Amino acid sequence: MKLKYLSFVFVGLALFACNKVEEKAAPEFITVSTNILTKLATNTDGSQIFTSGDQISVYAWTGSTTSVPADRVVDNAINTLGTDGKWTAAPQMLWKNLTEKHYFIGVYPSHPSSEADLGNVSFTLNPADQTASDLLVATELSGKLAENNPVTLNFEHLMAKVSIELSFRNQWEGQTPSVEGVRLKNVDSHASINLLTKSVAPKGTAIADMGIPELEQNTKYGTVIIPQSGINTVAITIGGSDYVYTHASDILLESGKITTIRLIVGRNQIDLGDVVIKNWQAGQTISGGEAVN
């Protein structure tokens, strides 16, 4: 299944250029418009949409597609979605001229200040704030002239997503026990992001357990997570005891994909139901495995 995107359209307005016969209107301002009016709702196909008040950072430059210069045409213009469905930029975005190709990067959530090196942006994931941690990036590198309206940016999820679904044996007499916590072990929450190539490189520091937020009481836990290798263990705390599942290999965590881990808990052990890898929706299944506490 195709990865779902969130699309934005950059539209140029008017700059006046003269010739010997007549004056013609040519673009000067770059503005944002979109018919996407709401965001944090998730559609059945896994796509997400924006809400009024959401903000994106926009960068634009001319020259090369392989690097972003320090001197940019647009340098972290914050575009805010209004209640009318229109995006307003601050500061106003302007085309550099009518002849050079322009290249664009969009980032959600917006940056508080301009990033000096868009090829090496520090990122820290906070499971307690999944909206801020769900990093989306769009690039337009085909090269657009001011007259090439509209310019479309397709946003992609750079983070992976993990969902842990629990079911229970009759150890608890048919009742769902109270789960005190679910953790992934050996998680790196820090990364370097190359916004130009949309690549994510874990920093390999501060490896620690990560508590996974509860989505449905005692049964479903999930978070966005930095794509990385080296994670193969889930710990579930019930009644002060840890039930630990260790996968036979690293659990696959990839940008833009959901990894769903279904575990059966009880009688001092965890059995694997299956591991499903989805393209933020559909994918493969890996089955088999057992763990004891």
Long-range contacts (C-beta under 8 A, 24 or more apart in sequence): 1-279, 1-281, 1-282, 2-279, 3-156, 3-157, 3-256, 3-279, 3-280, 4-45, 4-46, 4-47, 4-48, 4-280, 4-281, 5-47, 5-138, 5-154, 5-155, 5-156, 6-36, 6-47, 6-48, 6-49, 6-50, 6-108, 6-136, 6-138, 6-154, 6-155, 7-34, 7-36, 7-152, 7-153, 7-154, 7-155, 8-32, 8-34, 8-36, 8-56, 8-87, 8-106, 8-138, 8-152, 8-153, 8-155, 9-33, 9-34, 9-150, 9-151, 9-152, 9-153, 10-58, 10-93, 10-104, 10-144, 10-149, 10-150, 10-151, 10-152, 10-153, 11-149, 11-150, 11-151, 12-95, 12-146, 12-147, 12-149, 15-95, 15-98, 15-146, 17-98, 26-98, 26-146, 26-147, 27-95, 27-98, 27-146, 27-147, 27-149, 28-94, 28-95, 28-146, 29-92, 29-93, 29-94, 29-95, 30-60, 30-74, 30-89, 30-93, 30-94, 30-95, 31-87, 31-89, 31-93, 32-56, 32-58, 32-79, 32-86, 32-87, 32-88, 32-89, 33-85, 33-86, 33-87, 34-81, 34-85, 34-86, 34-87, 35-85, 36-85, 37-81, 37-85, 40-131, 45-281, 46-258, 46-278, 46-280, 46-281, 47-280, 50-81, 51-81, 52-81, 52-82, 52-83, 53-80, 53-81, 54-80, 54-81, 54-108, 55-79, 55-80, 55-81, 55-108, 55-109, 55-110, 56-87, 56-106, 56-107, 56-108, 56-109, 56-110, 57-106, 57-107, 57-108, 57-110, 57-111, 58-89, 58-93, 58-104, 58-105, 58-106, 58-107, 59-104, 59-105, 59-106, 59-107, 59-118, 59-195, 60-93, 60-102, 60-103, 60-104, 60-105, 61-102, 61-103, 62-96, 62-100, 62-101, 62-102, 62-103, 65-103, 65-141, 65-143, 66-196, 67-119, 67-196, 68-103, 68-105, 68-118, 68-119, 68-196, 70-116, 73-102, 74-104, 75-114, 76-110, 76-111, 76-113, 76-114, 76-115, 78-110, 79-110, 95-146, 97-146, 98-145, 98-146, 98-147, 99-145, 100-145, 101-143, 101-144, 101-145, 102-143, 102-144, 102-145, 102-146, 102-151, 103-139, 103-140, 103-141, 103-143, 103-144, 104-138, 104-139, 104-140, 104-144, 104-151, 104-153, 105-137, 105-138, 105-139, 105-195, 105-196, 106-137, 106-138, 106-139, 106-153, 106-155, 107-135, 107-136, 107-137, 107-138, 107-195, 108-135, 108-136, 108-137, 108-155, 109-135, 115-195, 118-194, 118-195, 118-196, 119-194, 119-195, 119-196, 119-197, 120-192, 120-193, 120-194, 121-192, 121-193, 121-194, 121-195, 122-190, 122-191, 122-192, 122-193, 123-190, 123-191, 123-192, 123-193, 123-200, 123-226, 124-189, 124-190, 125-159, 125-189, 125-190, 125-191, 125-224, 125-225, 125-226, 126-189, 127-210, 127-211, 127-212, 127-213, 127-223, 127-224, 127-225, 128-213, 130-213, 130-223, 130-224, 133-159, 133-223, 133-224, 134-159, 134-224, 135-159, 135-193, 137-193, 137-195, 137-198, 139-195, 139-196, 139-198, 156-198, 156-255, 156-256, 157-224, 157-255, 157-256, 157-280, 158-193, 158-198, 158-200, 158-227, 158-255, 158-256, 159-200, 159-224, 159-225, 159-226, 159-227, 159-255, 160-224, 160-225, 160-226, 160-227, 160-253, 160-254, 160-255, 160-256, 160-257, 160-258, 160-259, 161-222, 161-223, 161-224, 161-225, 161-257, 161-258, 161-259, 161-280, 162-212, 162-222, 162-223, 162-225, 162-251, 162-253, 162-258, 162-259, 162-260, 162-261, 163-215, 163-220, 163-221, 163-222, 163-258, 163-259, 163-260, 163-261, 164-212, 164-220, 164-221, 164-222, 164-234, 164-260, 164-261, 164-263, 165-219, 165-220, 165-260, 165-261, 165-262, 165-263, 165-273, 166-218, 166-219, 166-220, 166-221, 166-236, 166-263, 166-264, 166-265, 167-219, 167-262, 167-263, 167-264, 167-265, 167-273, 168-264, 168-265, 168-266, 169-264, 169-265, 169-266, 169-267, 170-266, 171-266, 171-267, 172-266, 176-218, 176-219, 177-218, 177-238, 177-239, 178-218, 178-238, 178-239, 179-214, 179-218, 179-219, 179-236, 179-237, 179-238, 180-237, 180-238, 180-239, 180-240, 181-211, 181-236, 181-237, 182-211, 182-212, 182-214, 182-221, 182-234, 182-235, 182-236, 182-237, 183-209, 183-210, 183-211, 183-212, 183-234, 183-235, 183-236, 183-237, 184-209, 184-210, 184-212, 184-225, 184-231, 184-233, 184-234, 185-209, 185-231, 185-233, 185-234, 185-235, 186-230, 186-231, 186-232, 186-233, 187-225, 187-226, 187-228, 187-231, 188-226, 188-228, 188-230, 189-226, 190-226, 191-226, 198-255, 200-226, 200-227, 200-255, 202-226, 202-227, 202-228, 209-235, 225-253, 226-253, 227-253, 227-254, 227-255, 228-253, 229-253, 234-261, 234-263, 234-270, 236-263, 236-265, 236-270, 238-265, 241-293, 242-293, 243-268, 243-269, 243-270, 243-291, 243-293, 244-270, 244-291, 244-292, 244-293, 245-270, 245-272, 245-289, 245-291, 246-289, 246-291, 247-272, 247-275, 247-289, 248-288, 248-289, 251-275, 252-277, 256-280, 257-283, 258-283, 268-292, 268-293, 269-293
